[in-house]
Amino acid sequence: TLDLWPDHKHSLTSDKIIRSEIQTIVKNWKKYSVARKANSSILLKHHGYDKLARTLIESIIEFSKSTPTQGLWWPSIGEQYGGSMIELQASANVLCALKEVTPESKYIDPVRQWLILQKEARNWGSGAIASDVIYSILSTSPKWIEKAGSATIFVGDQKVPFSYTDSTLGYFRSNITDLNPSLKTLEISKSALSPSWGAIYSQSTMTMADIKASGCDAVSIEKRLLVKNGNDWVFATEPLKVGDRVKIQLLIHANQTMQYVAIDDDRAACLEPVEQLPAPIYSQGICFYRENRDSATNLFVTNMPKGTYMLEYEMFVNNSGDFSSGIATIQSQYAPELTAHSAGNILRVSGK
């Protein structure tokens, strides 16, 4: 902390403590976590150990993971802090260390990219940690806070019109349903150097049996149907019978922490919930709130850390015939483009 005020004269005691800490870092840095190496590299840089500080940064990068769409991050930090705000703070400290020790590093922008994407489906609130993370993003690249530029979009050879663009954020939205539906290519160009992102939303009509499962990098969902056989639950492979007790299983894979997530599970007309009243469902340590509607079961979760979750609830079969089973859809209420749905299916039910 004393290094933040270089004009402040250190006492003999504080100088002794600093020298002792630096020697401890020199001897033991290989045993440190990624976050501690980041803080240590800044301290070394401030006290003339430039070469060792860069060595620590090189070691930090060795433990990272990156993709073109997600940026660069450290899985070990996520495992340590479980998708909490402290994970973001630790990553922000690494970002500041990269800028301080290796300002020319090509890894600075990817780390900043990953941090920004963590805001996409989460509420950071207004606490001190959120301020630290935002500060690290803004202070490490002035070009990212320049005024938004213009964008040009072509579908095939037709330019997409948009009547209004936010002067600060550059946000716009346009309906392209009136363009030639045979055009298959989308081309986007922009004038500013700052990052941009967006989404394309499409709607179509299909028979239930033809719907294939679809997901995104952030989340996927699979719907399974089991039937009770004696004391056991088995996957339903033959026509059901009126009076059968079945279990709906929703298998969710979340590849990033998401908040305010809604799940809509369309119900086949031959099924009736065993539990009629709203109730919480607990899975892997978090709570999903469930409510039954006439044609669907809705679930809502306030905070869903990265991980895999299995949700289960039971139904009775009350009618015979062929029925569309419906699909299960999961969607972030913060970022609607983060969505996925299960495959469609047909349920066949025989009489008693």
C-alpha positions in Angstrom: 0.0 0.0 0.0 2.9 2.4 0.7 4.0 2.1 -2.9 0.8 4.0 -3.9 2.3 7.1 -2.3 5.9 7.3 -3.6 6.5 10.8 -2.2 5.7 9.5 1.3 8.8 8.9 3.4 8.9 5.4 4.8 9.8 4.7 8.4 12.7 2.4 9.2 10.2 -0.2 10.4 8.2 -0.1 7.2 11.4 -0.3 5.0 12.4 -3.4 7.0 9.0 -5.0 6.5 9.1 -4.3 2.7 12.7 -5.7 2.3 11.6 -8.8 4.2 8.5 -9.3 2.1 10.5 -8.9 -1.1 13.0 -11.6 0.0 10.2 -13.9 0.9 8.8 -13.4 -2.7 12.2 -14.1 -4.3 12.5 -17.4 -2.4 8.9 -18.7 -2.5 7.0 -17.2 -5.5 6.8 -20.5 -7.3 4.5 -21.8 -4.6 2.1 -18.8 -4.9 -1.4 -18.8 -6.4 -2.0 -16.8 -9.6 -3.6 -13.9 -7.7 -0.7 -13.7 -5.2 1.9 -13.8 -8.0 0.1 -10.8 -9.6 0.3 -8.7 -6.5 3.9 -9.9 -5.9 5.0 -8.9 -9.4 3.8 -5.3 -8.9 5.7 -5.1 -5.6 8.9 -6.4 -7.3 8.5 -4.0 -10.2 8.2 -1.0 -7.8 11.4 -2.0 -6.0 13.7 -2.7 -9.0 13.3 -6.4 -9.6 12.0 -5.9 -13.2 13.4 -9.1 -14.6 11.9 -11.3 -11.8 8.6 -9.4 -12.0 8.4 -10.3 -15.7 9.2 -13.9 -14.8 6.2 -14.0 -12.5 4.0 -12.6 -15.3 5.2 -15.4 -17.6 4.4 -17.9 -15.0 0.9 -16.4 -14.6 0.2 -16.7 -18.3 1.2 -20.4 -18.3 -1.8 -21.1 -16.1 -4.3 -19.3 -18.2 -6.9 -20.5 -20.7 -8.2 -18.5 -23.7 -10.6 -18.6 -26.6 -11.4 -16.0 -29.3 -14.9 -15.5 -28.1 -14.4 -15.6 -24.3 -11.0 -13.9 -23.9 -8.4 -15.1 -21.4 -8.9 -16.3 -17.8 -7.6 -18.5 -15.1 -9.5 -21.7 -14.2 -7.6 -22.0 -11.0 -9.0 -18.7 -9.8 -12.6 -19.9 -10.6 -12.0 -23.1 -8.8 -10.8 -21.2 -5.7 -13.6 -18.7 -5.5 -16.5 -20.5 -7.2 -17.7 -17.8 -9.5 -18.1 -15.2 -6.8 -17.2 -11.5 -7.2 -13.9 -12.3 -5.5 -12.9 -14.3 -8.6 -13.5 -11.2 -10.7 -11.4 -9.1 -8.3 -8.5 -11.5 -8.4 -8.7 -11.5 -12.2 -8.8 -7.7 -12.2 -5.6 -7.7 -10.0 -3.9 -9.9 -12.6 -5.0 -7.4 -15.3 -3.4 -4.5 -13.4 -0.2 -6.5 -12.9 0.0 -7.2 -16.7 -0.4 -3.5 -17.4 2.1 -2.5 -14.7 4.8 -5.0 -15.4 4.4 -5.7 -19.1 2.4 -2.8 -20.7 3.2 -4.1 -24.2 1.6 -7.5 -23.4 -0.8 -8.9 -26.0 -2.7 -10.6 -23.2 -4.2 -7.4 -21.7 -7.1 -7.0 -24.1 -8.2 -10.7 -23.8 -8.3 -10.5 -20.0 -10.3 -7.3 -20.2 -12.6 -9.1 -22.7 -13.2 -11.9 -20.3 -14.0 -9.5 -17.4 -16.5 -7.6 -19.5 -18.3 -10.7 -20.6 -18.8 -11.7 -16.9 -21.0 -8.7 -16.6 -23.2 -9.8 -19.5 -25.4 -12.1 -17.4 -24.6 -10.9 -13.9 -25.5 -8.1 -11.5 -22.2 -6.7 -10.1 -24.0 -4.4 -7.7 -22.3 -1.2 -6.4 -19.8 -2.6 -3.9 -16.1 -2.0 -3.5 -15.2 -5.1 -5.5 -17.3 -4.0 -8.5 -15.5 -0.6 -8.3 -12.1 -2.4 -8.4 -13.0 -4.5 -11.4 -14.4 -1.5 -13.3 -11.3 0.5 -12.5 -9.0 -2.2 -13.8 -10.9 -2.3 -17.1 -11.0 1.4 -17.6 -7.4 2.2 -16.4 -5.7 -0.4 -18.6 -6.9 0.8 -22.0 -8.1 4.3 -22.6 -9.1 3.5 -26.2 -11.9 1.3 -24.9 -13.7 4.2 -23.4 -13.7 6.4 -26.5 -17.0 7.4 -28.0 -18.8 4.6 -29.9 -18.3 4.7 -33.7 -20.7 3.8 -36.4 -21.5 0.3 -37.7 -22.5 -0.9 -41.2 -24.4 -4.2 -41.7 -25.1 -6.0 -44.9 -27.3 -9.1 -45.4 -26.2 -10.4 -48.7 -25.9 -7.2 -50.8 -28.6 -5.4 -49.0 -27.7 -2.8 -46.3 -29.6 -3.1 -43.1 -31.4 0.2 -42.2 -31.7 1.4 -38.6 -33.3 4.7 -37.8 -31.8 5.4 -34.3 -28.4 4.8 -32.8 -27.5 5.8 -29.2 -24.9 8.5 -29.4 -22.9 7.2 -26.4 -23.2 3.5 -26.5 -23.7 3.0 -30.2 -26.7 0.7 -29.5 -29.2 0.1 -32.3 -31.8 -2.5 -33.2 -33.3 -3.3 -36.5 -35.9 -5.8 -38.0 -34.5 -7.6 -41.0 -37.6 -9.7 -41.8 -38.4 -7.5 -44.8 -35.1 -8.3 -46.5 -34.8 -11.1 -49.1 -35.1 -14.4 -47.2 -32.8 -16.1 -49.7 -29.8 -14.0 -48.5 -27.5 -16.2 -46.4 -24.5 -14.0 -45.5 -24.2 -11.4 -42.8 -21.4 -8.8 -42.9 -20.6 -6.3 -40.1 -18.1 -3.6 -40.1 -17.4 -0.7 -37.6 -15.3 2.4 -37.4 -14.3 2.4 -33.8 -11.4 0.4 -32.1 -13.4 -0.4 -29.0 -15.0 -3.9 -28.8 -18.6 -4.5 -29.8 -21.1 -7.3 -29.6 -24.6 -8.1 -30.5 -27.1 -10.8 -31.3 -29.4 -12.1 -34.0 -32.8 -13.3 -33.0 -34.8 -15.6 -35.3 -38.2 -17.3 -35.1 -39.6 -20.2 -37.0 -42.5 -22.7 -37.0 -41.7 -26.4 -36.9 -43.5 -29.6 -35.9 -42.5 -30.7 -32.4 -40.8 -33.9 -33.5 -38.5 -32.0 -35.9 -37.1 -29.6 -33.3 -33.4 -30.3 -32.5 -31.7 -29.3 -29.3 -29.8 -26.0 -29.6 -27.5 -24.2 -27.2 -24.8 -21.6 -27.0 -21.3 -21.4 -25.4 -22.8 -20.2 -22.1 -25.5 -22.8 -21.5 -27.2 -25.9 -22.7 -30.2 -28.0 -21.6 -31.4 -31.5 -22.1 -34.9 -32.9 -21.2 -35.3 -36.6 -20.2 -38.4 -38.6 -19.4 -38.3 -41.5 -16.9 -41.2 -43.8 -15.8 -41.6 -45.5 -12.5 -41.3 -49.3 -12.6 -41.9 -50.8 -9.2 -39.4 -49.0 -6.9 -37.1 -48.0 -9.8 -37.0 -45.2 -12.3 -36.2 -46.2 -15.9 -36.0 -44.3 -19.1 -39.3 -44.4 -21.0 -38.7 -46.4 -24.2 -42.1 -47.9 -24.8 -45.6 -46.2 -25.0 -46.7 -44.9 -21.6 -50.0 -46.0 -20.0 -52.6 -43.9 -18.4 -51.9 -43.9 -14.7 -48.1 -44.1 -15.0 -46.0 -41.9 -12.8 -43.2 -40.2 -14.8 -40.3 -38.0 -13.8 -39.0 -35.1 -15.8 -35.3 -34.5 -15.7 -33.7 -31.3 -16.9 -29.9 -31.5 -17.3 -28.3 -28.1 -17.4 -24.7 -27.3 -18.3 -23.7 -23.7 -17.4 -20.3 -22.8 -18.7 -20.3 -19.4 -16.9 -21.9 -17.9 -13.8 -25.4 -16.5 -14.6 -27.9 -14.6 -12.6 -31.7 -14.2 -13.0 -32.2 -17.3 -15.2 -35.6 -18.5 -16.3 -36.5 -22.0 -17.4 -39.8 -22.8 -19.2 -40.6 -26.5 -19.6 -43.6 -27.0 -21.9 -45.8 -29.8 -20.7 -47.4 -32.5 -22.8 -51.2 -32.3 -22.6 -51.4 -35.8 -21.2 -49.3 -34.9 -18.0 -50.5 -33.5 -14.7 -48.0 -32.4 -12.0 -47.9 -34.5 -8.8 -47.0 -31.4 -6.8 -49.5 -28.7 -7.6 -48.2 -25.9 -5.3 -45.2 -23.7 -6.1 -42.0 -25.0 -4.3 -38.2 -24.7 -4.4 -36.1 -27.4 -6.0 -32.5 -27.8 -4.6 -29.7 -29.0 -6.9 -26.0 -28.9 -6.3 -26.3 -26.4 -3.5 -28.6 -23.8 -5.2 -32.3 -23.2 -5.2 -34.6 -23.2 -8.3 -38.1 -21.8 -7.6 -40.8 -23.9 -9.4 -44.3 -22.9 -10.3 -46.8 -24.9 -12.4 -48.9 -23.3 -15.2 -51.6 -24.8 -17.3 -49.3 -25.9 -20.1 -45.8 -25.5 -18.6 -43.6 -25.7 -15.5 -41.6 -22.5 -14.9 -38.5 -22.3 -12.9 -36.4 -19.3 -11.8 -33.0 -19.1 -10.2 -31.4 -15.9 -8.9 -27.8 -17.1 -9.0 -26.5 -20.1 -11.0 -22.7 -20.5 -10.7 -20.8 -22.3 -13.5 -21.5 -26.1 -13.2 -23.9 -28.9 -14.1 -27.4 -29.2 -12.5 -30.1 -31.9 -12.6 -33.6 -30.7 -11.9 -36.4 -33.3 -11.3 -40.1 -33.2 -10.7 -42.9 -35.8 -11.2 -46.0 -36.0 -13.3 -49.0 -38.4 -13.7 -50.1 -39.6 -17.1 -53.9 -38.9 -17.4 -54.9 -39.2 -21.1 -54.2 -41.6 -23.9 -53.2 -40.7 -27.5 -50.2 -39.1 -29.2 -49.0 -35.8 -27.6 -46.2 -33.3 -28.3 -43.9 -33.4 -25.3 -42.9 -29.8 -25.5 -39.4 -28.4 -25.2 -37.5 -27.0 -22.2 -36.0 -23.5 -22.7 -33.5 -21.8 -20.5 -32.6 -18.1 -20.9 -30.7 -15.3 -19.1 -33.0 -12.4 -18.3 -30.0 -10.1 -18.3 -28.8 -11.2 -21.7 -31.6 -12.9 -23.8 -29.1 -14.1 -26.4 -27.7 -16.5 -23.8 -30.4 -19.2 -24.3 -30.8 -22.9 -25.2 -33.6 -25.4 -25.6 -34.0 -29.1 -25.6 -35.2 -31.3 -28.5 -38.8 -31.9 -29.3 -40.5 -35.3 -29.0 -43.8 -37.1 -29.3 -45.3 -39.1 -26.4 -47.4 -42.0 -27.1 -49.9 -43.1 -24.4 -52.0 -46.2 -24.4 -55.1 -46.8 -22.3 -55.1 -48.7 -19.0 
